[in-house]
Amino acid sequence: MCDYVNVVSTLHVAWLLCNKFFSYKNRQHNDVVLSVSILKMRGNLLLLLLAVSGAFASENVLHLTAENFDEAVQEHAFLVVEYFAPWCTHCKTLAPEWEQAATILKADATATAYGIVLAAVDATVHASLAEKFAIQGFPTIKIFEGHSVVNPSTYEGPRQAAGIVEFLLKRAAPASMELTGEEEAVGLMEAGGVIVVYAGEADDWWMTIANSKRDVVKWRHTTNEAAMRALGVQAGTITMLKDYEETSVVYSGEADASNSDKIIAFIDYHRSIVAVHVKKGDQETLKVVFEPDKRPNLFLFTNAADDGLEAFTVAAQGVRGKFVSARFHDSDFGDAYQHFKLEQYIGESSLPKILIEDRRNDKKYLLEGDVNEASIERFISLFEEGNLEPMS
């Protein structure tokens, strides 16, 4: 066992160092040849790490029962539990990946510090545990944080060992990370994405807000003057930085616990792109549309001429922050039409069509009749009132 830990730990350290070296060299020198070489080295190290962890195969997944479940939650600060059924094909595929990820995490000092432990429950044997947490299908993965069984979150990350490890190390980290200098701030800006920065001390109220929205934006805090200058933010402010529309937006209220709801509303409003055009294969935009928060989606299905876009944009602006709005062209994303059972409208003069997708309840609603500003706003109101009939 000692040899196993030494080998896996050594390979893991080498892989992490390779990650840091790649990030530094790529940022400082923009050396394409060197960057490609380091990327290959990083990939090879991770493959070797996975192979070794599998070769030393052991029971590093904690198997839970009704008798030991509560004890496990109390013992481990970040318990990630897979609910499975032995007959489930997807569960069988996940099993070796889950074991490999558990093996790597067990040997990782950061994972140990965060208390990350992977576990599994055979829901066909311990049905009471599945019922207690409303498990509907297999595999379902729940994350129990802070030694609590109340409201566990659902894991929606990768299903391969490498992705599981990286996702959980990031997910278990503090929701808002401190920026300690200019170099970190510059690297953050170069990485892109939507960033929310509080130029002050990260008290409990800030960490609570960050944790509530940790998967939809990058959260940072800093009191370092050089970092603030690099980001262009002022002390005591909350600022959203992004690479579209207004690239820097400052929250106008007081940055304190009493304004938590207003701060969250500010973030939801300004991180939303109105009527974004989704093209086939555009993974970054798809991530924005099908976000972890599962806000309702307001979709315009139209043609290359963007018929209906003006009215749609006005209506979508009115519910910005509450809805995610996007549009699809029949000419470049026919698959989206098929997914939402609108393929009969591709290339038809009956376009545009408006659809609301309720992601929380897995229901879809189609606007019947003319598409104009008034009809779309009425359609949205009926949805919010619960007075629409879903598509069959």
C-alpha positions as CSV (number, residue, x, y, z in Angstrom):
1,M,0.0,0.0,0.0
2,C,2.9,2.4,0.8
3,D,4.4,1.8,-2.6
4,Y,1.1,2.5,-4.3
5,V,0.6,5.8,-2.5
6,N,4.2,6.9,-3.3
7,V,3.8,6.1,-7.0
8,V,0.4,7.7,-7.4
9,S,1.4,10.8,-5.4
10,T,4.6,11.3,-7.4
11,L,2.8,11.0,-10.7
12,H,0.1,13.4,-9.5
13,V,2.6,16.0,-8.3
14,A,4.3,15.8,-11.7
15,W,1.0,16.3,-13.5
16,L,0.1,19.3,-11.4
17,L,3.5,20.9,-11.9
18,C,3.2,20.3,-15.6
19,N,-0.2,22.2,-15.5
20,K,1.3,25.1,-13.7
21,F,4.4,25.2,-16.0
22,F,2.2,25.1,-19.1
23,S,0.0,28.0,-17.8
24,Y,3.0,30.1,-16.9
25,K,5.0,29.5,-20.1
26,N,1.9,29.9,-22.3
27,R,1.0,33.2,-20.7
28,Q,4.5,34.7,-20.4
29,H,6.1,33.7,-23.7
30,N,3.2,32.6,-26.0
31,D,5.6,29.9,-27.3
32,V,3.3,27.6,-29.4
33,V,5.9,24.8,-29.9
34,L,6.7,24.7,-26.2
35,S,3.0,24.9,-25.3
36,V,2.1,21.9,-27.5
37,S,5.0,19.9,-26.1
38,I,3.9,20.6,-22.5
39,L,0.3,19.8,-23.4
40,K,1.4,16.4,-24.7
41,M,3.5,15.8,-21.6
42,R,0.5,16.7,-19.4
43,G,-1.8,14.3,-21.3
44,N,0.7,11.5,-21.1
45,L,1.2,12.0,-17.3
46,L,-2.5,11.9,-16.7
47,L,-2.9,8.7,-18.8
48,L,0.0,7.1,-16.8
49,L,-1.6,8.3,-13.6
50,L,-4.9,6.7,-14.5
51,A,-3.2,3.5,-15.6
52,V,-1.2,3.2,-12.4
53,S,-4.2,3.9,-10.2
54,G,-6.1,1.2,-12.1
55,A,-3.3,-1.3,-11.9
56,F,-3.1,-0.9,-8.1
57,A,-6.9,-1.4,-8.1
58,S,-8.4,-1.4,-4.7
59,E,-11.6,-0.6,-2.9
60,N,-11.1,3.2,-2.6
61,V,-14.8,3.8,-3.2
62,L,-16.6,3.9,0.2
63,H,-19.6,1.5,0.0
64,L,-22.5,2.9,2.0
65,T,-25.5,1.3,3.6
66,A,-28.4,2.5,5.7
67,E,-26.4,1.7,8.8
68,N,-23.2,3.6,8.0
69,F,-24.5,6.5,5.8
70,D,-25.0,9.2,8.5
71,E,-21.6,8.3,10.0
72,A,-19.9,8.7,6.7
73,V,-21.5,12.1,6.2
74,Q,-20.3,13.2,9.6
75,E,-16.8,11.9,9.0
76,H,-16.2,13.4,5.5
77,A,-16.7,17.1,4.7
78,F,-17.2,16.5,0.9
79,L,-18.8,13.2,0.3
80,V,-19.7,12.4,-3.3
81,V,-22.2,9.5,-3.5
82,E,-23.1,7.5,-6.6
83,Y,-26.5,5.8,-6.5
84,F,-26.4,2.8,-8.8
85,A,-28.3,-0.3,-9.8
86,P,-26.3,-3.5,-10.8
87,W,-28.3,-4.0,-13.9
88,C,-27.8,-0.4,-15.2
89,T,-25.5,-0.2,-18.3
90,H,-24.5,3.4,-17.6
91,C,-23.6,2.4,-14.0
92,K,-21.4,-0.4,-15.3
93,T,-19.6,2.0,-17.6
94,L,-19.1,4.6,-14.8
95,A,-17.9,2.0,-12.2
96,P,-14.2,1.7,-13.3
97,E,-14.0,5.5,-13.8
98,W,-15.4,6.1,-10.4
99,E,-12.9,3.7,-8.8
100,Q,-9.9,5.3,-10.6
101,A,-11.0,8.8,-9.6
102,A,-11.4,7.6,-6.0
103,T,-7.9,6.2,-6.1
104,I,-6.3,9.4,-7.4
105,L,-8.3,11.6,-5.0
106,K,-7.3,9.4,-2.0
107,A,-3.6,10.1,-2.8
108,D,-4.1,13.8,-3.4
109,A,-3.2,16.1,-0.6
110,T,-5.6,18.9,-1.7
111,A,-8.4,16.4,-2.0
112,T,-7.6,15.1,1.5
113,A,-7.6,18.7,2.8
114,Y,-11.0,19.3,1.3
115,G,-12.3,16.0,2.6
116,I,-13.3,14.7,-0.8
117,V,-14.3,11.0,-0.7
118,L,-16.1,9.1,-3.4
119,A,-18.8,6.6,-2.2
120,A,-21.5,4.4,-3.7
121,V,-24.9,3.1,-2.7
122,D,-26.6,0.1,-4.3
123,A,-30.1,1.5,-4.6
124,T,-31.6,-1.9,-5.2
125,V,-30.4,-3.1,-1.8
126,H,-30.6,0.1,0.2
127,A,-33.8,1.5,-1.3
128,S,-34.5,3.7,1.7
129,L,-31.4,5.8,1.0
130,A,-32.5,6.3,-2.6
131,E,-36.0,7.2,-1.5
132,K,-34.7,9.6,1.1
133,F,-33.0,11.8,-1.5
134,A,-35.6,11.3,-4.3
135,I,-33.3,9.3,-6.6
136,Q,-35.2,8.8,-9.9
137,G,-32.7,7.2,-12.2
138,F,-29.3,5.6,-12.3
139,P,-26.6,6.6,-12.0
140,T,-27.4,9.6,-9.9
141,I,-24.6,11.4,-8.0
142,K,-25.2,13.6,-5.0
143,I,-22.7,15.8,-3.2
144,F,-23.0,16.1,0.6
145,E,-21.1,19.1,1.9
146,G,-20.2,20.4,5.4
147,H,-21.2,17.1,7.1
148,S,-24.9,17.8,6.3
149,V,-27.5,15.6,4.7
150,V,-29.8,18.6,4.0
151,N,-30.3,19.5,0.3
152,P,-27.3,17.7,-1.3
153,S,-26.5,19.1,-4.7
154,T,-26.6,16.9,-7.8
155,Y,-23.3,16.2,-9.6
156,E,-23.5,17.1,-13.3
157,G,-19.8,16.9,-14.2
158,P,-17.8,14.6,-16.4
159,R,-18.1,10.8,-16.2
160,Q,-14.4,9.9,-17.0
161,A,-11.9,9.6,-14.2
162,A,-9.7,12.6,-15.2
163,G,-12.7,14.9,-15.6
164,I,-14.2,13.7,-12.3
165,V,-11.0,14.5,-10.4
166,E,-10.5,17.9,-12.0
167,F,-14.2,18.8,-11.5
168,L,-14.3,17.8,-7.8
169,L,-11.1,19.5,-6.9
170,K,-12.5,22.7,-8.4
171,R,-16.0,22.2,-6.9
172,A,-14.6,21.6,-3.4
173,A,-12.4,24.7,-3.4
174,P,-13.7,27.9,-1.8
175,A,-16.4,29.4,-4.0
176,S,-14.5,32.7,-4.2
177,M,-10.8,32.6,-4.6
178,E,-8.5,35.4,-3.4
179,L,-6.3,37.3,-5.9
180,T,-3.0,38.1,-4.2
181,G,-1.2,40.0,-7.0
182,E,-1.1,41.5,-10.5
183,E,0.1,38.3,-12.2
184,E,-3.0,36.3,-10.9
185,A,-5.3,39.1,-12.0
186,V,-3.8,39.3,-15.5
187,G,-4.0,35.5,-15.9
188,L,-7.7,35.6,-14.8
189,M,-8.5,38.2,-17.4
190,E,-6.7,36.4,-20.2
191,A,-8.6,33.2,-19.4
192,G,-11.8,35.0,-20.1
193,G,-15.4,34.1,-19.1
194,V,-17.7,36.0,-16.7
195,I,-15.9,37.2,-13.6
196,V,-17.4,38.8,-10.5
197,V,-14.8,40.5,-8.3
198,Y,-15.4,42.0,-4.8
199,A,-12.6,44.4,-3.9
200,G,-12.7,43.8,-0.2
201,E,-12.4,41.1,2.5
202,A,-14.3,37.9,1.8
203,D,-16.6,37.8,4.8
204,D,-19.3,35.1,5.3
205,W,-21.9,37.0,3.4
206,W,-19.7,37.2,0.3
207,M,-18.8,33.5,0.4
208,T,-22.5,32.6,0.9
209,I,-23.5,34.6,-2.3
210,A,-20.6,33.1,-4.2
211,N,-21.5,29.6,-3.2
212,S,-25.1,30.0,-4.3
213,K,-23.9,30.8,-7.8
214,R,-20.5,29.2,-7.9
215,D,-21.0,27.2,-11.1
216,V,-22.3,30.1,-13.3
217,V,-19.5,32.7,-13.0
218,K,-15.9,33.0,-11.7
219,W,-15.9,34.5,-8.2
220,R,-12.9,36.4,-6.9
221,H,-12.1,38.8,-4.1
222,T,-9.0,40.9,-3.4
223,T,-7.6,43.7,-1.2
224,N,-4.4,43.8,-3.3
225,E,-3.9,47.2,-4.9
226,A,-1.9,45.8,-7.8
227,A,-4.6,43.2,-8.6
228,M,-7.3,45.9,-8.4
229,R,-5.4,48.1,-10.9
230,A,-4.9,45.2,-13.3
231,L,-8.7,44.5,-13.2
232,G,-9.7,48.1,-13.2
233,V,-11.8,47.9,-10.1
234,Q,-12.2,50.2,-7.1
235,A,-11.9,49.3,-3.4
236,G,-15.2,48.3,-1.8
237,T,-17.0,47.6,-5.1
238,I,-18.5,44.5,-6.7
239,T,-17.7,44.4,-10.4
240,M,-18.7,42.0,-13.2
241,L,-16.0,41.6,-16.0
242,K,-16.9,39.9,-19.2
243,D,-16.0,39.9,-22.9
244,Y,-19.4,40.9,-24.4
245,E,-21.8,43.9,-24.2
246,E,-20.6,46.1,-21.3
247,T,-17.3,44.6,-20.4
248,S,-17.2,46.1,-16.9
249,V,-20.3,46.6,-14.9
250,V,-20.3,47.9,-11.3
251,Y,-23.0,47.1,-8.7
252,S,-24.5,50.4,-7.6
253,G,-25.7,49.4,-4.1
254,E,-23.9,48.8,-0.9
255,A,-21.7,45.7,-0.8
256,D,-23.0,44.0,2.3
257,A,-25.1,41.1,3.5
258,S,-28.3,43.2,3.6
259,N,-28.2,43.5,-0.2
260,S,-27.5,39.8,-1.0
261,D,-30.7,39.3,-3.0
262,K,-30.1,42.5,-5.0
263,I,-26.5,41.5,-5.7
264,I,-27.6,38.1,-7.0
265,A,-30.2,39.8,-9.2
266,F,-27.5,42.1,-10.5
267,I,-25.3,39.1,-11.4
268,D,-28.2,37.2,-13.1
269,Y,-29.2,40.2,-15.1
270,H,-25.8,41.2,-16.5
271,R,-24.4,37.7,-17.1
272,S,-27.3,37.0,-19.5
273,I,-26.8,37.6,-23.2
274,V,-30.1,38.6,-24.8
275,A,-31.1,36.6,-27.9
276,V,-27.7,35.0,-28.3
277,H,-27.4,33.1,-31.7
278,V,-26.6,29.5,-31.0
279,K,-24.8,27.6,-33.8
280,K,-24.3,23.9,-34.2
281,G,-21.1,22.9,-32.5
282,D,-20.7,26.1,-30.5
283,Q,-20.0,24.5,-27.1
284,E,-19.3,27.7,-25.3
285,T,-22.6,29.3,-26.2
286,L,-24.4,26.0,-25.5
287,K,-22.9,26.1,-21.9
288,V,-24.3,29.6,-21.5
289,V,-27.8,28.6,-22.6
290,F,-28.0,25.2,-20.8
291,E,-26.5,26.6,-17.6
292,P,-26.4,24.9,-14.2
293,D,-28.9,27.3,-12.7
294,K,-31.7,25.9,-15.0
295,R,-33.5,29.2,-15.5
296,P,-36.3,28.9,-18.0
297,N,-35.2,29.1,-21.6
298,L,-36.9,31.5,-24.0
299,F,-36.1,30.5,-27.6
300,L,-36.7,32.0,-31.0
301,F,-36.7,29.5,-33.9
302,T,-36.2,31.5,-37.1
303,N,-34.4,31.7,-40.4
304,A,-31.2,33.3,-41.6
305,A,-33.1,36.6,-42.1
306,D,-33.8,36.6,-38.3
307,D,-37.6,37.1,-38.8
308,G,-39.1,38.0,-35.5
309,L,-35.8,38.9,-33.9
310,E,-36.7,42.6,-33.1
311,A,-39.9,41.7,-31.2
312,F,-38.2,38.8,-29.5
313,T,-35.3,40.9,-28.3
314,V,-37.6,43.5,-26.8
315,A,-39.6,40.8,-25.0
316,A,-36.5,38.9,-23.8
317,Q,-35.0,42.2,-22.5
318,G,-38.0,42.5,-20.2
319,V,-37.3,39.2,-18.5
320,R,-33.5,39.3,-18.7
321,G,-32.0,37.8,-15.6
322,K,-35.1,35.6,-15.0
323,F,-34.9,33.8,-18.4
324,V,-32.1,32.7,-20.7
325,S,-32.9,33.9,-24.2
326,A,-31.4,32.5,-27.4
327,R,-32.2,31.9,-31.1
328,F,-31.7,29.1,-33.6
329,H,-31.6,29.3,-37.4
330,D,-33.1,26.5,-39.4
331,S,-30.2,26.8,-41.9
332,D,-27.3,26.1,-39.5
333,F,-28.8,24.2,-36.6
334,G,-31.5,21.9,-37.8
335,D,-30.6,19.4,-35.0
336,A,-32.0,21.9,-32.5
337,Y,-35.3,21.9,-34.3
338,Q,-35.4,18.2,-34.2
339,H,-34.5,18.1,-30.5
340,F,-37.4,20.4,-29.6
341,K,-39.8,18.5,-32.0
342,L,-40.0,21.5,-34.4
343,E,-38.4,19.9,-37.5
344,Q,-41.6,20.3,-39.5
345,Y,-41.0,24.0,-39.5
346,I,-37.5,23.9,-41.0
347,G,-37.5,25.9,-44.2
348,E,-41.2,26.8,-43.8
349,S,-42.8,30.2,-44.2
350,S,-44.5,29.6,-40.8
351,L,-41.3,30.6,-39.0
352,P,-40.6,32.3,-36.6
353,K,-41.7,30.1,-33.6
354,I,-41.3,30.9,-29.9
355,L,-40.7,28.2,-27.4
356,I,-40.3,28.2,-23.6
357,E,-38.3,25.4,-22.0
358,D,-38.9,24.8,-18.3
359,R,-35.7,22.9,-17.5
360,R,-36.6,22.3,-13.9
361,N,-39.8,20.4,-14.7
362,D,-38.7,19.1,-18.2
363,K,-41.6,20.7,-20.0
364,K,-41.8,22.7,-23.2
365,Y,-44.4,25.3,-24.4
366,L,-45.0,26.6,-27.9
367,L,-46.5,29.9,-28.8
368,E,-49.4,29.5,-31.1
369,G,-50.4,32.2,-33.6
370,D,-48.6,35.4,-34.6
371,V,-45.2,36.3,-33.3
372,N,-45.0,39.9,-32.2
373,E,-43.9,41.8,-29.1
374,A,-47.3,41.7,-27.5
375,S,-47.9,38.0,-28.1
376,I,-44.5,37.1,-26.8
377,E,-45.0,39.1,-23.6
378,R,-48.4,37.6,-23.1
379,F,-47.0,34.1,-23.7
380,I,-44.3,34.8,-21.0
381,S,-46.9,36.0,-18.5
382,L,-49.1,33.0,-19.0
383,F,-46.0,30.7,-18.4
384,E,-45.2,32.6,-15.2
385,E,-48.8,32.3,-14.0
386,G,-48.8,28.6,-14.7
387,N,-51.5,28.9,-17.3
388,L,-49.9,27.2,-20.4
389,E,-50.4,23.7,-21.6
390,P,-47.1,21.9,-22.3
391,M,-46.3,20.3,-25.7
392,S,-47.0,16.6,-25.9
